[in-house]
Amino acid sequence: MTETSPTSTIDDMPPTDAQKMERIDFAVPKPLLDEAIAMAKEDGFKPAEFFRQVWLDGLFAYAEKSNKVLVNRKLRRQATETDESK
């Protein structure tokens, strides 16, 4: 029986639809990673699926927040222009 490494490399991974995706790497504190992996297991996700979903949810939340900021800036600018024209 051969010993396997606890982590896989890209070369070890079987062919999947993931080849159509871009790979990103970023660092998080170990306790946060451990908590995320535990949540993924509890919710029945593979870690990669869970991280993709969390990343997408975060992106959508950021976009919504950003859009609100842009709308508020536009509204303030319009209000200022209206006040100046009086």
Backbone as CSV, one residue per row, in Angstrom:
resi,resn,N_x,N_y,N_z,CA_x,CA_y,CA_z,C_x,C_y,C_z
1,MET,0.842,-1.172,0.000,0.000,0.000,0.000,0.890,1.239,0.000
2,THR,0.621,2.157,-0.901,1.434,3.364,-0.963,0.806,4.454,-0.119
3,GLU,1.667,5.274,0.429,1.201,6.398,1.229,0.865,7.555,0.310
4,THR,-0.260,8.198,0.571,-0.636,9.346,-0.248,-0.524,10.612,0.571
5,SER,-0.278,11.687,-0.123,-0.189,12.988,0.518,-1.596,13.451,0.880
6,PRO,-1.754,14.161,2.018,-3.091,14.630,2.379,-3.621,15.715,1.437
7,THR,-2.731,16.336,0.682,-3.186,17.349,-0.269,-2.892,16.872,-1.678
8,SER,-3.745,17.254,-2.616,-3.569,16.888,-4.012,-2.978,18.050,-4.774
9,THR,-2.314,17.742,-5.846,-1.827,18.795,-6.725,-2.719,18.819,-7.953
10,ILE,-2.593,19.861,-8.743,-3.401,19.970,-9.954,-3.144,18.775,-10.872
11,ASP,-1.905,18.292,-10.897,-1.566,17.158,-11.758,-2.293,15.877,-11.332
12,ASP,-2.663,15.780,-10.041,-3.324,14.582,-9.534,-4.828,14.598,-9.775
13,MET,-5.373,15.762,-10.128,-6.816,15.913,-10.205,-7.369,15.271,-11.481
14,PRO,-8.523,14.596,-11.372,-9.137,14.001,-12.563,-9.743,15.086,-13.446
15,PRO,-9.917,14.826,-14.733,-10.522,15.808,-15.627,-11.973,16.114,-15.212
16,THR,-12.291,17.394,-15.152,-13.651,17.844,-14.819,-13.938,19.130,-15.578
17,ASP,-15.110,19.703,-15.329,-15.446,20.998,-15.905,-14.567,22.114,-15.348
18,ALA,-13.825,21.843,-14.297,-12.989,22.866,-13.674,-11.942,23.412,-14.647
19,GLN,-11.614,22.664,-15.687,-10.638,23.160,-16.652,-11.163,24.415,-17.345
20,LYS,-12.479,24.630,-17.335,-13.065,25.806,-17.961,-13.050,27.006,-17.015
21,MET,-12.572,26.808,-15.798,-12.564,27.862,-14.789,-11.157,28.381,-14.576
22,GLU,-11.081,29.560,-13.996,-9.789,30.144,-13.628,-9.494,29.790,-12.173
23,ARG,-8.267,29.456,-11.885,-7.861,29.117,-10.524,-7.366,30.374,-9.829
24,ILE,-7.810,30.588,-8.597,-7.327,31.708,-7.802,-6.797,31.171,-6.477
25,ASP,-5.834,31.834,-5.926,-5.266,31.460,-4.625,-5.274,32.687,-3.731
26,PHE,-5.661,32.501,-2.494,-5.570,33.566,-1.507,-5.411,32.931,-0.134
27,ALA,-4.948,33.717,0.804,-4.658,33.207,2.142,-5.728,33.653,3.129
28,VAL,-6.090,32.745,4.024,-7.008,33.052,5.117,-6.408,32.465,6.396
29,PRO,-6.774,33.013,7.547,-6.278,32.443,8.801,-6.735,30.986,8.961
30,LYS,-5.875,30.144,9.505,-6.166,28.711,9.658,-7.472,28.450,10.407
31,PRO,-7.752,29.153,11.520,-9.026,28.887,12.205,-10.249,29.167,11.313
32,LEU,-10.160,30.190,10.489,-11.249,30.511,9.575,-11.411,29.416,8.524
33,LEU,-10.307,28.921,7.994,-10.345,27.831,7.019,-10.946,26.572,7.638
34,ASP,-10.508,26.248,8.859,-11.042,25.062,9.534,-12.544,25.179,9.759
35,GLU,-13.003,26.372,10.139,-14.430,26.600,10.354,-15.201,26.466,9.037
36,ALA,-14.638,26.999,7.964,-15.293,26.908,6.658,-15.398,25.456,6.197
37,ILE,-14.355,24.686,6.379,-14.373,23.276,5.975,-15.401,22.509,6.800
38,ALA,-15.498,22.820,8.088,-16.498,22.164,8.943,-17.911,22.520,8.476
39,MET,-18.144,23.787,8.121,-19.459,24.193,7.615,-19.784,23.472,6.321
40,ALA,-18.790,23.355,5.444,-19.008,22.672,4.168,-19.451,21.233,4.409
41,LYS,-18.772,20.553,5.309,-19.127,19.162,5.617,-20.530,19.071,6.204
42,GLU,-20.855,19.990,7.137,-22.179,19.968,7.763,-23.290,20.224,6.752
43,ASP,-23.002,21.050,5.751,-24.006,21.378,4.740,-23.986,20.421,3.549
44,GLY,-23.093,19.432,3.576,-23.053,18.430,2.522,-22.346,18.866,1.246
45,PHE,-21.490,19.887,1.350,-20.730,20.365,0.193,-19.319,19.807,0.215
46,LYS,-18.749,19.626,-0.953,-17.311,19.420,-1.050,-16.689,20.785,-0.785
47,PRO,-15.498,20.844,-0.187,-14.902,22.149,0.112,-14.816,23.079,-1.100
48,ALA,-14.438,22.572,-2.263,-14.319,23.427,-3.450,-15.666,24.038,-3.832
49,GLU,-16.726,23.237,-3.759,-18.066,23.751,-4.073,-18.472,24.824,-3.076
50,PHE,-18.190,24.567,-1.813,-18.534,25.509,-0.753,-17.793,26.830,-0.943
51,PHE,-16.493,26.761,-1.214,-15.707,27.988,-1.382,-16.162,28.769,-2.606
52,ARG,-16.519,28.066,-3.675,-17.044,28.744,-4.863,-18.335,29.482,-4.536
53,GLN,-19.223,28.816,-3.797,-20.501,29.439,-3.435,-20.295,30.638,-2.518
54,VAL,-19.424,30.496,-1.544,-19.133,31.619,-0.631,-18.533,32.784,-1.407
55,TRP,-17.631,32.493,-2.339,-17.003,33.543,-3.147,-18.059,34.258,-3.987
56,LEU,-18.949,33.499,-4.613,-20.011,34.106,-5.428,-20.972,34.925,-4.578
57,ASP,-21.368,34.377,-3.419,-22.257,35.128,-2.530,-21.602,36.434,-2.093
58,GLY,-20.325,36.366,-1.788,-19.591,37.574,-1.401,-19.500,38.569,-2.544
59,LEU,-19.290,38.084,-3.748,-19.219,38.962,-4.917,-20.554,39.669,-5.136
60,PHE,-21.651,38.915,-5.034,-22.978,39.509,-5.229,-23.278,40.529,-4.127
61,ALA,-22.902,40.215,-2.884,-23.123,41.163,-1.782,-22.308,42.431,-2.011
62,TYR,-21.074,42.279,-2.464,-20.233,43.441,-2.741,-20.818,44.285,-3.874
63,ALA,-21.273,43.623,-4.938,-21.846,44.345,-6.074,-23.098,45.106,-5.655
64,GLU,-23.928,44.497,-4.830,-25.137,45.169,-4.350,-24.774,46.395,-3.524
65,LYS,-23.800,46.232,-2.634,-23.349,47.359,-1.805,-22.759,48.463,-2.675
66,SER,-21.958,48.086,-3.635,-21.331,49.050,-4.538,-22.384,49.803,-5.347
67,ASN,-23.390,49.085,-5.840,-24.461,49.729,-6.600,-25.225,50.725,-5.743
68,LYS,-25.466,50.383,-4.480,-26.159,51.307,-3.573,-25.344,52.575,-3.380
69,VAL,-24.036,52.416,-3.236,-23.161,53.582,-3.072,-23.224,54.463,-4.315
70,LEU,-23.150,53.849,-5.491,-23.211,54.620,-6.732,-24.540,55.342,-6.891
71,VAL,-25.634,54.676,-6.563,-26.953,55.306,-6.656,-27.038,56.470,-5.679
72,ASN,-26.559,56.273,-4.458,-26.600,57.355,-3.467,-25.754,58.547,-3.915
73,ARG,-24.581,58.287,-4.481,-23.743,59.390,-4.991,-24.476,60.159,-6.080
74,LYS,-25.096,59.420,-6.991,-25.820,60.060,-8.098,-26.979,60.899,-7.563
75,LEU,-27.720,60.356,-6.607,-28.837,61.090,-6.028,-28.358,62.353,-5.295
76,ARG,-27.253,62.242,-4.542,-26.713,63.422,-3.851,-26.245,64.468,-4.850
77,ARG,-25.601,64.028,-5.928,-25.124,64.956,-6.950,-26.319,65.681,-7.613
78,GLN,-27.370,64.909,-7.904,-28.572,65.513,-8.506,-29.216,66.503,-7.532
79,ALA,-29.257,66.168,-6.245,-29.845,67.075,-5.249,-29.026,68.346,-5.132
80,THR,-27.699,68.214,-5.174,-26.820,69.384,-5.097,-27.006,70.268,-6.328
81,GLU,-27.080,69.666,-7.503,-27.271,70.426,-8.729,-28.628,71.139,-8.723
82,THR,-29.651,70.506,-8.181,-30.980,71.097,-8.086,-30.952,72.294,-7.120
83,ASP,-30.268,72.133,-5.975,-30.159,73.227,-4.993,-29.391,74.410,-5.566
84,GLU,-28.344,74.142,-6.349,-27.528,75.222,-6.923,-28.278,75.989,-8.003
85,SER,-29.210,75.321,-8.675,-29.945,75.986,-9.767,-31.082,76.868,-9.236
86,LYS,-31.396,76.773,-7.951,-32.479,77.591,-7.383,-32.044,78.997,-7.113
